[in-house]
Amino acid sequence: MADETLRKLGRLRAASDFELCQWFLCGFRLKVHELYGFASFREYAERWFGCSGRATEERVRVAVRLDELPKLSAAFAAGEFVYSAVRELTRVADAETEAEWLEVADGQTASQIERMTSGKKPGDRPSDPTRPELERKRVTLNLSPSAYALLAQARDVLRKESGGTHLDDDAFIELLASSALSGGGGADETRSRHQIALTVCECCKAATQDASGEQVPVGPEVVEVAECDAQVIGRVDISAGYERASQVIPPAVRRAVVRRHGGVCAVPGCKNTSCDVHHCGPKSEGGSHDPERLVLLCSAHHGIVHGGKVIIRGSWSEGFVFEHVVFENTDGSGYGSPKVEPNKARVLAEVFQMLKALSFKEREARRLVDEARPHVGAETTAEQALRLALRGVSIGGCVREELAEYGACPPTPTWVRPPERQVALAYPLMWSR
């Protein structure tokens, strides 16, 4: 009797969580909090349902993802999966991989599902290899009320400086740490904000970052961000000798760029003051330190630009234009426009990263994405979009065959020299920014 009742209550609880997620999304979109004069939907949910701001945002996110995952949504509504398991599955499953994730998750606990999804990105299959740089690290803090209040206040300030939008844990910690390490407003504008140590393998280009004695794997975009505005220490092994540390960007140039932007991120609507100087002409492709093509970006937007989700066009004299990667070059839609198509943006950003992984230069990768963009629809997969992009690649060389009589001297084949490509070798370096 007890077992039957408990199992029934478990299914009812899961179904109730499903309904709560759906109605949270509905209330969020309708702004029901304004009926009671609350400042935000977060406050409304906390007062009426006892949900923290983080829990409210997660339930809204899960509800949005469930709209795209009908099988998982039906299983959740039927009480087959608890909320904590569904929360993890919505981080990785998409329309193509939904059935596979449901199959491997069947009969697993929420903690087992969390381990299965760790190190995976949206669209990955359960059989895909785990990527260490995508694995999440859990941090637990036991704070006094006053310290907790300070942390909450700092998060609110950084959220407002970033445009008032949702600030996830990664962005919050990065902005908070960057602000502290830069020394606040009194930081030297001629030097990189702070030092981080990156070690890059010269064979496979894999990179790790020092984290209090632990080597944490990071993606190639992290190295690119560091190379934009770094203090180069050089080789650190004794056999190679020691070099004098140098700034990637000349101090006078960096100071001028920071001052002309007022020390604030140049992305429209962003008010963050913990910033790096970004090269609009990729530094890895010979981009210069011409101030016309240097722009100030906060750490969050700097990573987004190197991730291929936002494109910067123009110059300081003409005016910098920020565009979402989903937009055509000529449609005039700027950063922050509500016309962004999330799936198309994700697919094109993945194609950009795939092209760079195939050793295409950043400028060439952007050109191929630009050419493929008009042909990418709402249901186009990343693999299909990559094939569309690769159509724009010219064949570097070919051999022409000609018929000849038996015994005659073979004709000299016509050979076209392929375009030269410079390959930059990455040595173990320590970068700072």
QUIDA-V515184 format. One record per residue. N is the residue number from 1. RES is the residue in one small letter. SS is DSSP state (a for helix, b for strand, c for the rest). PHI is phi in degrees with one decimal (NA if undefined). Layout:
n->{N:N}
res->{RES:RES}
ss->{SS:SS}
phi->{PHI:PHI}
//
This chain:
n->{1:2:3:4:5:6:7:8:9:10:11:12:13:14:15:16:17:18:19:20:21:22:23:24:25:26:27:28:29:30:31:32:33:34:35:36:37:38:39:40:41:42:43:44:45:46:47:48:49:50:51:52:53:54:55:56:57:58:59:60:61:62:63:64:65:66:67:68:69:70:71:72:73:74:75:76:77:78:79:80:81:82:83:84:85:86:87:88:89:90:91:92:93:94:95:96:97:98:99:100:101:102:103:104:105:106:107:108:109:110:111:112:113:114:115:116:117:118:119:120:121:122:123:124:125:126:127:128:129:130:131:132:133:134:135:136:137:138:139:140:141:142:143:144:145:146:147:148:149:150:151:152:153:154:155:156:157:158:159:160:161:162:163:164:165:166:167:168:169:170:171:172:173:174:175:176:177:178:179:180:181:182:183:184:185:186:187:188:189:190:191:192:193:194:195:196:197:198:199:200:201:202:203:204:205:206:207:208:209:210:211:212:213:214:215:216:217:218:219:220:221:222:223:224:225:226:227:228:229:230:231:232:233:234:235:236:237:238:239:240:241:242:243:244:245:246:247:248:249:250:251:252:253:254:255:256:257:258:259:260:261:262:263:264:265:266:267:268:269:270:271:272:273:274:275:276:277:278:279:280:281:282:283:284:285:286:287:288:289:290:291:292:293:294:295:296:297:298:299:300:301:302:303:304:305:306:307:308:309:310:311:312:313:314:315:316:317:318:319:320:321:322:323:324:325:326:327:328:329:330:331:332:333:334:335:336:337:338:339:340:341:342:343:344:345:346:347:348:349:350:351:352:353:354:355:356:357:358:359:360:361:362:363:364:365:366:367:368:369:370:371:372:373:374:375:376:377:378:379:380:381:382:383:384:385:386:387:388:389:390:391:392:393:394:395:396:397:398:399:400:401:402:403:404:405:406:407:408:409:410:411:412:413:414:415:416:417:418:419:420:421:422:423:424:425:426:427:428:429:430:431:432:433}
res->{m:a:d:e:t:l:r:k:l:g:r:l:r:a:a:s:d:f:e:l:c:q:w:f:l:c:g:f:r:l:k:v:h:e:l:y:g:f:a:s:f:r:e:y:a:e:r:w:f:g:c:s:g:r:a:t:e:e:r:v:r:v:a:v:r:l:d:e:l:p:k:l:s:a:a:f:a:a:g:e:f:v:y:s:a:v:r:e:l:t:r:v:a:d:a:e:t:e:a:e:w:l:e:v:a:d:g:q:t:a:s:q:i:e:r:m:t:s:g:k:k:p:g:d:r:p:s:d:p:t:r:p:e:l:e:r:k:r:v:t:l:n:l:s:p:s:a:y:a:l:l:a:q:a:r:d:v:l:r:k:e:s:g:g:t:h:l:d:d:d:a:f:i:e:l:l:a:s:s:a:l:s:g:g:g:g:a:d:e:t:r:s:r:h:q:i:a:l:t:v:c:e:c:c:k:a:a:t:q:d:a:s:g:e:q:v:p:v:g:p:e:v:v:e:v:a:e:c:d:a:q:v:i:g:r:v:d:i:s:a:g:y:e:r:a:s:q:v:i:p:p:a:v:r:r:a:v:v:r:r:h:g:g:v:c:a:v:p:g:c:k:n:t:s:c:d:v:h:h:c:g:p:k:s:e:g:g:s:h:d:p:e:r:l:v:l:l:c:s:a:h:h:g:i:v:h:g:g:k:v:i:i:r:g:s:w:s:e:g:f:v:f:e:h:v:v:f:e:n:t:d:g:s:g:y:g:s:p:k:v:e:p:n:k:a:r:v:l:a:e:v:f:q:m:l:k:a:l:s:f:k:e:r:e:a:r:r:l:v:d:e:a:r:p:h:v:g:a:e:t:t:a:e:q:a:l:r:l:a:l:r:g:v:s:i:g:g:c:v:r:e:e:l:a:e:y:g:a:c:p:p:t:p:t:w:v:r:p:p:e:r:q:v:a:l:a:y:p:l:m:w:s:r}
ss->{c:a:a:a:a:a:a:a:a:a:a:a:a:a:a:a:a:a:a:a:a:a:a:a:a:a:a:a:a:a:c:a:a:a:a:a:c:c:c:c:a:a:a:a:a:a:a:a:a:c:c:c:a:a:a:a:a:a:a:a:a:a:a:a:a:a:c:c:c:a:a:a:a:a:a:a:a:c:c:c:c:c:a:a:a:a:a:a:a:c:c:c:c:c:c:c:c:a:a:a:a:a:a:a:a:c:c:c:c:a:a:a:a:a:a:a:a:c:c:c:c:c:c:c:c:c:c:c:c:c:c:a:a:a:c:c:c:c:c:c:c:c:c:c:a:a:a:a:a:a:a:a:a:a:a:a:a:a:a:a:a:c:c:c:c:c:c:c:a:a:a:a:a:a:a:a:a:a:a:a:a:c:c:a:a:a:c:c:c:c:c:c:c:c:b:c:c:b:b:b:c:c:c:c:c:c:b:b:b:b:b:c:c:b:b:b:b:b:c:a:a:a:a:a:a:a:a:a:c:c:b:b:c:c:c:c:c:a:a:a:c:c:c:c:c:b:b:c:c:c:a:a:a:a:a:a:a:a:a:a:c:c:c:c:c:c:c:c:c:c:c:c:c:c:b:b:b:b:b:c:c:c:a:a:a:c:c:c:c:c:a:a:a:b:b:b:b:b:a:a:a:a:a:a:a:a:c:c:c:b:b:b:b:c:c:c:c:c:c:c:b:b:b:b:c:c:c:c:c:c:c:c:c:c:c:c:c:c:c:c:c:a:a:a:a:a:a:a:a:a:a:a:a:a:a:a:a:c:c:c:c:a:a:a:a:a:a:a:a:a:a:a:a:c:c:c:c:c:c:c:c:a:a:a:a:a:a:a:a:a:c:c:c:c:c:c:c:c:b:c:c:c:c:c:c:c:c:c:c:c:c:c:c:c:b:c:c:c:c:c:c:c:c:c:c:c:c:c:c:c:c:b:c}
phi->{NA:-64.4:-61.6:-61.7:-65.9:-64.1:-64.9:-64.9:-64.1:-62.9:-66.1:-65.2:-65.7:-62.8:-64.2:-66.4:-62.4:-61.3:-61.7:-63.1:-61.3:-62.8:-75.9:-61.4:-63.5:-62.3:-64.8:-64.0:-69.9:-85.4:56.2:-64.6:-63.9:-69.0:-63.4:-107.2:76.9:-73.9:-73.2:-156.4:-68.7:-59.5:-65.1:-58.7:-67.3:-68.9:-73.3:-89.4:-122.4:71.8:-88.7:-70.1:-59.6:-64.8:-64.6:-63.9:-62.8:-66.4:-66.3:-66.0:-62.3:-61.1:-63.4:-63.2:-68.9:-65.2:-61.7:-98.4:-126.4:-63.1:-68.7:-65.8:-61.9:-66.2:-66.4:-65.9:-64.2:-83.1:82.5:-79.0:-130.2:-80.2:-59.8:-62.6:-71.9:-62.8:-57.6:-73.1:-65.1:-69.8:-78.0:-124.0:-75.8:-133.7:-60.0:-81.7:-103.8:-55.9:-62.6:-65.1:-66.3:-64.3:-67.0:-75.1:-83.7:-61.8:84.3:-91.9:-80.3:-62.0:-68.4:-66.3:-65.7:-62.2:-67.9:-66.2:-86.0:-65.2:81.8:-115.3:-113.2:-53.9:98.9:-69.9:-94.5:-57.7:-82.0:-66.4:-64.8:-76.0:-101.4:-57.6:-69.9:-98.0:-68.6:-90.0:-110.4:-89.5:-121.5:-115.9:-118.8:-115.9:-109.9:-74.0:-56.0:-68.7:-66.8:-62.9:-63.3:-64.2:-63.9:-64.5:-66.7:-62.7:-64.8:-65.2:-64.0:-66.5:-63.9:-67.6:-65.8:-89.1:107.7:81.0:-87.7:-62.6:-114.2:-74.9:-62.0:-60.0:-64.5:-63.3:-65.2:-64.2:-67.9:-65.3:-67.5:-62.5:-64.3:-70.4:-72.1:-81.1:81.6:71.8:-70.4:-91.1:-68.7:-72.5:-74.9:-89.9:-116.5:-60.9:-59.5:-162.0:-103.6:-129.8:-107.5:-118.7:-112.9:-114.9:-71.6:-75.0:-94.3:-101.2:67.7:-67.7:-126.2:-129.1:-120.1:-69.0:-138.6:54.4:90.9:-106.1:-91.8:-103.4:-63.5:-130.6:-80.9:-63.6:-66.6:-67.1:-64.6:-63.4:-61.9:-65.8:-67.6:-64.3:-142.8:-127.2:-107.1:-88.9:-91.0:96.0:-64.8:-108.1:-79.4:-62.5:-61.9:-84.4:79.8:-116.0:-117.5:-77.5:-63.9:-141.1:-82.9:-61.8:-101.9:-52.8:-53.5:-64.8:-67.5:-62.7:-60.7:-64.9:-65.3:-63.0:-68.4:-68.0:-91.8:69.8:72.5:-117.3:-53.3:-79.5:-66.2:-54.1:89.4:-89.7:-118.6:-72.3:-106.1:-92.2:-126.8:-114.1:-95.1:-107.9:-88.6:-66.8:-89.7:-48.2:-62.2:-68.0:-110.9:88.1:-61.1:-92.4:-95.2:-61.7:-56.4:-62.3:-113.0:-110.2:-139.3:-92.2:-131.6:-71.4:-61.3:-66.6:-70.9:-62.4:-66.6:-65.5:-63.9:-69.9:-80.2:85.8:-87.5:-130.8:-111.8:-110.3:-120.0:90.1:-146.9:-64.4:-68.9:-80.1:103.6:-77.7:-117.0:-105.2:-130.0:-70.7:-64.3:-76.9:-83.4:-69.3:-65.6:-111.8:-85.8:75.4:-82.6:-98.7:-61.3:90.6:-65.1:-71.9:-83.4:-64.0:-100.6:-56.2:-66.1:-65.3:-62.8:-64.8:-63.5:-67.6:-65.5:-66.0:-62.1:-58.8:-67.7:-62.8:-63.5:-66.8:-67.3:-87.1:76.3:-76.5:-65.6:-60.8:-63.9:-68.5:-63.3:-66.1:-63.3:-66.0:-65.7:-59.8:-71.4:-83.0:-53.0:-62.5:-98.3:-93.6:-102.9:-66.8:-109.3:-71.3:-84.6:-63.9:-65.0:-65.3:-65.9:-64.9:-62.0:-63.0:-68.1:-71.3:-64.3:-83.5:-85.9:-81.6:-78.7:-70.7:-149.7:-153.9:-116.2:-98.9:-99.0:-127.1:-75.3:-143.4:-68.1:-61.8:91.9:-75.0:-66.4:-64.1:-67.8:-74.7:-65.7:-86.0:-122.4:-104.2:-66.6:-70.7:-63.0:-71.3:-125.5:-87.4:-110.5:-85.3:-86.4:-97.7:-105.7:-61.0:-123.3:-117.3:-105.3:-135.1:-144.3}
//
